[in-house]
Amino acid sequence: MHKTTVQGAGNKVSTSGWVTPGETALASWEKATYGNKAWADVYDN
């Protein structure tokens, strides 16, 4: 399983929640020319 987390320039955080392998994780983010951060967390059971 994995989830995608996005932190926008205004420090607003959005997450996709946990999704099963093979599915696409979607997280929305603020529109900004810079300052967006995104990362994925992977949970392997």
C-alpha positions in Angstrom: 0.0 0.0 0.0 1.1 3.6 -0.5 -0.2 7.1 0.0 0.8 10.4 -1.6 1.1 13.5 0.5 1.5 17.0 -1.0 2.4 20.2 1.0 1.7 23.4 -0.8 3.5 26.7 -0.5 1.0 27.9 2.1 1.8 24.8 4.2 -1.6 23.3 3.4 -1.2 19.5 3.4 -3.3 17.1 1.2 -3.1 13.4 1.2 -4.5 10.7 -1.0 -5.1 8.2 1.9 -3.8 4.6 1.6 -4.3 2.9 -1.7 -3.7 -0.7 -2.7 -0.8 -1.8 -4.9 -1.5 -1.1 -8.6 -3.9 1.8 -7.8 -2.9 5.4 -8.5 -2.7 7.8 -5.5 -4.2 11.2 -6.2 -3.6 14.2 -3.9 -4.6 17.7 -4.8 -2.3 20.7 -4.1 -2.3 24.5 -4.2 -1.4 26.1 -7.4 2.0 27.7 -6.8 5.0 28.5 -9.0 7.3 27.2 -6.3 7.3 25.8 -2.8 5.2 22.6 -3.3 6.6 19.4 -1.7 5.3 15.9 -2.4 6.3 12.6 -1.1 5.1 9.0 -1.0 4.8 6.7 2.0 5.0 3.0 1.3 3.6 0.3 3.7 4.6 -3.2 2.8 2.7 -5.9 4.7 
